[in-house]
Amino acid sequence: MIGGVLFDMDGLMIDSEPLWQRAEIEVFATVGIRLTRELCLETRGRRIDEVVEHWRSRHPWATPPAATIRDQIVGRVIEGVRREGAPKPGLDHAIEFFASLGLPLGVASSSDYALIDAVLERLGVSRRFAIVHSGEEEALGKPHPDVYRNAARKLGVPPEHCLALEDSPSGIAAARAAGMRCIAVLDETGVSAEGIDRERARLAGATAILTSLEEIDARLWQSILD
């Protein structure tokens, strides 16, 4: 049985990946690290302090502190969300579908609460979620399962009775390690056929892989239950 649904946020609910990539490229450039979109994809879905540490360990800098770089990136993303954040196709449909089944909904994100609040407000969906849980409360972010385990605890549903919605390999790994079934959404926009094959391979740990939240329907739901 599925007793609750947990939504990832970045890249799943909102098209924030371009905002993260732009912020990371711009801020890391100030300490001499030249990132590209492809390099940013290496750390997609990971907590931002872990992203900063990932690049600092490879290309050390003296100043400013890592925490300053982290805060600058988050601040730029929040500004971008408030200015231009847009929902992913099918978000309202997915929320309505699971709510119509009487399931409690929650958000389980690696992002800070400040960013989560900005996104939910921008999308106008704050009241649709019973709980919100941020990776900033955890010692380790995704792919470690604690973000999902503790989100399930807040939701009042055992992890093994939760369904997670994700878009990144680290998020899928976190959900599955927590004992959850997981729907992955692969955004094919602007991705070559070869790139789509690579992304599908990266998402292979999911229970089901969709190309849009709009594909969630009764038939898929039954297949998840089965």
C-alpha positions as CSV (number, residue, x, y, z in Angstrom):
1,M,0.0,0.0,0.0
2,I,1.0,3.6,-0.7
3,G,0.0,5.9,2.2
4,G,1.8,9.1,1.2
5,V,3.6,10.9,-1.6
6,L,6.8,12.9,-1.3
7,F,7.8,15.4,-4.0
8,D,11.4,16.4,-4.6
9,M,11.5,20.1,-5.6
10,D,14.4,21.2,-7.8
11,G,14.0,20.0,-11.3
12,L,10.8,18.1,-10.4
13,M,8.4,20.7,-9.3
14,I,10.1,23.8,-10.7
15,D,12.4,24.3,-13.6
16,S,15.2,25.5,-11.3
17,E,18.1,23.6,-12.9
18,P,19.0,26.4,-15.2
19,L,18.9,28.8,-12.3
20,W,21.3,26.6,-10.2
21,Q,23.6,26.1,-13.2
22,R,23.8,29.9,-13.9
23,A,24.4,30.7,-10.2
24,E,27.0,28.0,-9.8
25,I,28.8,29.0,-13.0
26,E,28.8,32.7,-12.1
27,V,29.8,32.3,-8.4
28,F,32.4,29.6,-8.9
29,A,34.0,31.8,-11.6
30,T,34.8,34.4,-8.8
31,V,37.2,31.8,-7.3
32,G,38.7,30.8,-10.6
33,I,36.6,27.6,-11.2
34,R,35.3,27.5,-14.8
35,L,32.2,25.3,-14.8
36,T,30.1,24.3,-17.7
37,R,26.5,23.1,-17.8
38,E,27.8,19.5,-18.3
39,L,30.0,19.8,-15.2
40,C,27.1,21.2,-13.2
41,L,25.1,18.1,-14.0
42,E,27.7,16.0,-12.2
43,T,26.4,17.3,-8.9
44,R,22.7,17.6,-9.7
45,G,20.4,16.7,-6.8
46,R,23.2,17.0,-4.2
47,R,23.0,19.5,-1.3
48,I,24.7,22.8,-2.1
49,D,27.3,22.6,0.7
50,E,28.3,19.3,-0.7
51,V,28.5,20.7,-4.2
52,V,30.8,23.5,-3.0
53,E,33.0,21.0,-1.2
54,H,33.1,18.8,-4.3
55,W,34.6,21.6,-6.4
56,R,36.8,23.0,-3.6
57,S,38.4,19.6,-3.1
58,R,39.3,19.6,-6.8
59,H,40.2,23.2,-7.3
60,P,41.1,24.7,-3.8
61,W,40.8,28.4,-3.2
62,A,42.0,30.6,-0.3
63,T,39.2,33.0,0.2
64,P,36.3,33.6,0.7
65,P,35.1,30.7,2.9
66,A,33.1,27.9,1.4
67,A,30.1,29.0,3.4
68,T,30.2,32.4,1.6
69,I,30.2,30.8,-1.8
70,R,27.4,28.5,-0.7
71,D,25.3,31.5,0.5
72,Q,26.0,33.5,-2.7
73,I,24.8,30.6,-4.9
74,V,21.6,30.0,-2.8
75,G,20.9,33.8,-2.8
76,R,21.1,34.0,-6.6
77,V,18.9,31.0,-7.0
78,I,16.2,32.5,-4.7
79,E,16.4,35.7,-6.7
80,G,15.9,33.8,-9.9
81,V,13.0,31.8,-8.5
82,R,11.2,35.0,-7.4
83,R,11.8,36.6,-10.7
84,E,11.3,33.9,-13.3
85,G,10.6,30.5,-11.6
86,A,8.1,28.4,-13.5
87,P,6.4,25.1,-12.6
88,K,7.3,21.9,-14.5
89,P,4.6,20.7,-16.8
90,G,2.0,18.6,-15.1
91,L,2.8,19.7,-11.5
92,D,-0.8,20.8,-10.7
93,H,-2.1,17.6,-12.4
94,A,0.2,15.4,-10.3
95,I,-0.8,17.2,-7.1
96,E,-4.5,16.9,-7.9
97,F,-4.2,13.2,-8.9
98,F,-2.6,12.1,-5.6
99,A,-4.8,14.4,-3.5
100,S,-7.9,12.8,-5.2
101,L,-6.7,9.5,-3.8
102,G,-6.8,11.0,-0.3
103,L,-3.0,10.7,0.1
104,P,-1.1,13.2,2.3
105,L,1.6,15.1,0.3
106,G,5.0,16.4,1.3
107,V,8.1,17.9,0.0
108,A,11.5,16.3,0.6
109,S,14.2,18.5,-0.8
110,S,18.0,18.9,-0.5
111,S,17.5,22.7,-0.7
112,D,17.4,25.1,2.2
113,Y,14.0,26.0,3.7
114,A,14.5,29.6,2.5
115,L,14.6,28.4,-1.1
116,I,11.8,25.8,-0.6
117,D,9.5,28.6,0.8
118,A,10.4,30.8,-2.1
119,V,9.5,28.1,-4.6
120,L,6.3,27.0,-3.0
121,E,5.2,30.7,-2.8
122,R,6.1,31.4,-6.4
123,L,4.2,28.3,-7.6
124,G,1.2,29.0,-5.3
125,V,1.2,25.4,-3.9
126,S,2.3,26.0,-0.3
127,R,-1.1,24.9,1.1
128,R,-1.1,21.6,-0.9
129,F,1.6,20.0,1.1
130,A,1.1,18.7,4.6
131,I,4.8,18.8,5.5
132,V,8.1,20.1,4.2
133,H,11.5,18.7,5.0
134,S,14.8,20.1,4.0
135,G,18.2,18.4,3.8
136,E,19.7,21.3,5.8
137,E,18.4,19.4,8.9
138,E,20.4,16.3,8.0
139,A,24.1,15.5,8.5
140,L,24.2,14.1,5.0
141,G,22.1,15.0,1.9
142,K,20.8,12.8,-0.9
143,P,21.8,10.1,-1.9
144,H,21.8,9.4,1.8
145,P,18.2,8.3,2.8
146,D,17.7,10.4,5.9
147,V,16.0,13.3,4.0
148,Y,13.3,10.9,2.9
149,R,13.2,8.9,6.1
150,N,12.6,12.0,8.2
151,A,10.1,13.5,5.7
152,A,8.1,10.3,5.9
153,R,8.3,10.5,9.7
154,K,6.9,14.1,9.6
155,L,4.2,12.9,7.2
156,G,3.2,10.1,9.6
157,V,3.7,7.3,7.0
158,P,6.3,4.5,7.2
159,P,8.9,5.0,4.5
160,E,8.1,1.7,2.9
161,H,4.5,3.0,2.3
162,C,5.7,6.2,0.7
163,L,6.0,7.0,-3.0
164,A,8.8,9.5,-4.0
165,L,8.8,11.7,-7.1
166,E,12.3,12.5,-8.3
167,D,14.4,13.7,-11.2
168,S,18.0,13.0,-10.3
169,P,20.0,9.8,-9.7
170,S,21.0,10.9,-6.2
171,G,17.4,11.5,-5.3
172,I,16.3,8.1,-6.6
173,A,19.1,6.4,-4.7
174,A,18.0,8.2,-1.5
175,A,14.4,7.3,-1.9
176,R,15.1,3.6,-2.7
177,A,17.6,3.4,0.2
178,A,14.8,4.7,2.5
179,G,12.6,1.7,1.2
180,M,10.3,3.8,-1.0
181,R,9.0,3.2,-4.5
182,C,10.0,6.0,-6.8
183,I,8.8,7.7,-10.0
184,A,11.5,9.5,-11.9
185,V,10.7,12.2,-14.4
186,L,13.2,12.7,-17.3
187,D,13.1,16.1,-18.9
188,E,14.0,15.6,-22.6
189,T,13.9,19.3,-23.5
190,G,17.0,20.2,-25.5
191,V,18.6,16.8,-24.9
192,S,20.0,14.8,-27.8
193,A,18.9,11.2,-28.4
194,E,22.2,10.0,-27.1
195,G,21.8,12.2,-24.1
196,I,18.4,10.9,-23.4
197,D,19.7,7.3,-23.4
198,R,22.4,8.4,-20.9
199,E,19.9,10.0,-18.7
200,R,17.6,7.0,-18.7
201,A,20.5,4.8,-17.7
202,R,21.2,7.2,-14.8
203,L,17.6,7.0,-13.6
204,A,17.4,3.2,-14.0
205,G,16.9,2.7,-10.2
206,A,13.4,4.2,-10.3
207,T,10.3,2.1,-10.2
208,A,9.0,4.0,-13.3
209,I,10.5,6.6,-15.6
210,L,8.2,9.3,-17.2
211,T,9.0,12.3,-19.4
212,S,6.4,14.5,-17.7
213,L,4.3,14.7,-14.5
214,E,1.4,14.9,-17.0
215,E,1.8,11.1,-17.6
216,I,0.7,10.2,-14.0
217,D,-2.6,8.5,-14.3
218,A,-4.6,5.6,-13.0
219,R,-2.8,3.0,-15.1
220,L,0.6,4.1,-13.9
221,W,-0.7,4.2,-10.3
222,Q,-1.9,0.6,-10.6
223,S,1.5,-0.5,-12.0
224,I,3.2,1.1,-9.0
225,L,0.9,-0.7,-6.6
226,D,1.6,-4.0,-8.4
